[in-house]
Amino acid sequence: MKEFAEKGFYAGLGLAALTKDKIEELAKDFAARAKISEEQGRKLADYLHEEGKKAREGLGKTVDGMVQNAIKRMPCEKKLEALEARVAALEAALAAKKSEGKTE
């Protein structure tokens, strides 16, 4: 049974992009070929669906993290921060000039 579960897990990773209906169809076919009960086939389909969902979510988080790290290392991020600081300084200087003009 452990070997069966391991195969199901790896199949679930491979089926990460499939819909629940397609997974159920494949699980029924597998159940018929492996001569397991319909209930075991249904459990397999549910398991594969959940593992596929977890794999998609994990992959999404990994990719998001990698993209964010790459953006932070890019020179444009540092240039953007420097430009934002310059704009803030210029806005402050402009505001100071405007307040000097009003007091005169």
Secondary structure, DSSP 4 states (H G I P E B T S, - for coil): -HHHHHHHHHHHHHTTTS-HHHHHHHHHHHHHHHT--HHHHHHHHHHHHHHHHHHHHHHHHHHHHHHHHHHHHSHHHHHHHHHHHHHHHHHHHHHHHHHHHHH-
